[in-house]
Amino acid sequence: MHEGLLENLPHGKEFRFIDSIEELRHGHSAVGTYRVKGNEDFLKGHFPNNPFLPGVILVESVAQLAGIVIQSKPGMKPLDNLRLCAIRNAKIKGTATPGEVLRISVELTGSLEALVQAKGTVSVHDKMILSVEVTLSGALNQ
């Protein structure tokens, strides 16, 4: 459901931390998932014999889903060069290991032209492991 929106992300597939979009309120909010596969290159060093997802990747998954929500806003052309530009109030309360599925939830909280704020959470097994506020910026298409 809504997988075509994944192509709106500027990231290559190797750095995409959204597998599917389960719910989408265009331009408002979304819920997505990502399964930790265990073969991600960064897990080799984080940590050998005890791999788990780095907190920065949890934040990145929220930013990516926020980017999808932004790009789905009705009546708005997709933003060029969309980037994460601020992280606030990040609270990392857990992590995920290979085989676990992240449930990522995002809600847009404000926007001013090409600057957009969102808040998000990441849960594993119905336990919240991250809450964060992010700001993304891009270039308006003329």
C-alpha positions as CSV (number, residue, x, y, z in Angstrom):
1,M,0.0,0.0,0.0
2,H,1.5,3.4,-1.0
3,E,4.8,1.9,-2.0
4,G,5.2,4.2,-5.0
5,L,5.8,7.0,-2.5
6,L,9.0,5.4,-1.3
7,E,10.4,6.4,-4.7
8,N,10.0,10.1,-3.7
9,L,12.7,9.7,-1.1
10,P,16.1,11.1,-2.2
11,H,17.9,8.1,-0.7
12,G,19.2,5.1,-2.5
13,K,17.6,1.8,-1.6
14,E,20.6,0.9,0.4
15,F,19.9,3.7,2.8
16,R,16.1,3.5,3.0
17,F,14.7,2.7,6.4
18,I,11.0,2.4,5.4
19,D,9.9,-0.9,3.9
20,S,6.1,-0.2,3.7
21,I,3.6,2.5,4.4
22,E,0.7,1.1,6.4
23,E,-1.3,4.3,6.9
24,L,-1.2,7.7,5.2
25,R,-3.1,10.9,5.7
26,H,-1.7,12.8,2.8
27,G,0.2,15.9,4.0
28,H,-0.6,15.1,7.7
29,S,0.6,11.8,9.1
30,A,1.7,8.3,8.3
31,V,2.7,4.9,9.8
32,G,5.3,2.8,8.2
33,T,7.4,-0.2,9.0
34,Y,11.0,-1.3,8.6
35,R,12.3,-4.8,9.3
36,V,15.9,-5.0,10.6
37,K,17.3,-7.5,8.1
38,G,20.6,-8.2,9.9
39,N,22.7,-7.9,6.7
40,E,22.9,-4.1,6.9
41,D,26.6,-3.1,6.5
42,F,26.7,-0.9,9.6
43,L,25.6,-3.8,11.8
44,K,28.9,-5.5,11.2
45,G,30.5,-3.0,13.5
46,H,27.5,-2.1,15.7
47,F,28.3,-4.3,17.5
48,P,30.2,-7.5,16.5
49,N,28.4,-10.6,18.0
50,N,25.6,-8.3,19.4
51,P,24.2,-6.2,16.5
52,F,21.5,-3.7,17.1
53,L,20.2,-0.7,15.2
54,P,22.0,2.6,16.0
55,G,19.9,5.4,17.5
56,V,20.7,7.7,14.6
57,I,19.1,5.2,12.2
58,L,15.9,5.3,14.3
59,V,15.9,9.1,13.9
60,E,16.6,8.7,10.2
61,S,13.6,6.4,9.8
62,V,11.3,9.1,11.3
63,A,12.9,11.7,9.0
64,Q,12.4,9.5,6.0
65,L,8.7,8.9,6.8
66,A,8.2,12.6,7.4
67,G,9.7,13.2,4.0
68,I,7.1,10.9,2.5
69,V,4.3,12.7,4.2
70,I,5.6,16.1,3.0
71,Q,5.9,14.8,-0.5
72,S,2.3,13.5,-0.4
73,K,0.7,16.9,0.5
74,P,-2.2,17.6,-1.8
75,G,-1.7,20.5,-4.2
76,M,2.0,20.8,-3.5
77,K,4.7,19.8,-5.9
78,P,7.4,17.6,-4.3
79,L,10.3,19.5,-2.7
80,D,13.7,19.2,-4.4
81,N,16.8,18.4,-2.4
82,L,14.8,17.4,0.8
83,R,17.1,17.1,3.8
84,L,17.0,16.6,7.5
85,C,18.2,19.9,9.0
86,A,17.3,19.7,12.8
87,I,16.7,17.2,15.5
88,R,15.1,18.1,18.8
89,N,14.0,16.3,22.0
90,A,15.3,12.9,20.9
91,K,14.8,10.3,23.5
92,I,16.2,6.9,22.7
93,K,14.6,4.3,25.1
94,G,15.6,1.1,23.4
95,T,16.7,-0.4,20.1
96,A,16.0,-3.1,17.6
97,T,17.9,-6.3,16.7
98,P,17.9,-8.3,13.5
99,G,14.5,-9.8,12.6
100,E,12.5,-7.1,14.6
101,V,10.1,-4.8,12.9
102,L,10.1,-1.1,13.6
103,R,6.7,0.7,13.6
104,I,7.4,4.3,12.7
105,S,4.7,7.0,13.2
106,V,5.0,10.6,12.1
107,E,2.8,13.6,12.3
108,L,3.5,17.0,10.6
109,T,3.4,19.8,13.2
110,G,4.1,22.9,11.2
111,S,5.4,24.2,7.9
112,L,6.6,27.4,6.3
113,E,7.1,27.1,2.6
114,A,9.9,24.5,2.2
115,L,10.6,24.1,5.9
116,V,8.6,21.4,7.6
117,Q,8.5,20.2,11.2
118,A,7.3,16.8,12.4
119,K,7.2,14.7,15.5
120,G,7.6,10.9,15.4
121,T,8.0,7.7,17.4
122,V,9.4,4.3,16.7
123,S,8.1,1.2,18.4
124,V,9.1,-2.4,18.5
125,H,6.7,-5.0,19.9
126,D,4.4,-2.2,21.0
127,K,7.1,-0.6,23.1
128,M,8.2,2.9,22.2
129,I,12.0,3.0,21.7
130,L,12.3,6.5,20.2
131,S,10.5,9.8,20.3
132,V,11.8,12.8,18.4
133,E,11.0,16.1,16.6
134,V,12.6,16.7,13.2
135,T,12.8,19.6,10.8
136,L,13.3,19.0,7.1
137,S,14.0,21.5,4.4
138,G,13.9,21.5,0.6
139,A,13.6,23.7,-2.4
140,L,10.3,24.7,-3.8
141,N,9.7,23.6,-7.4
142,Q,8.8,26.6,-9.6
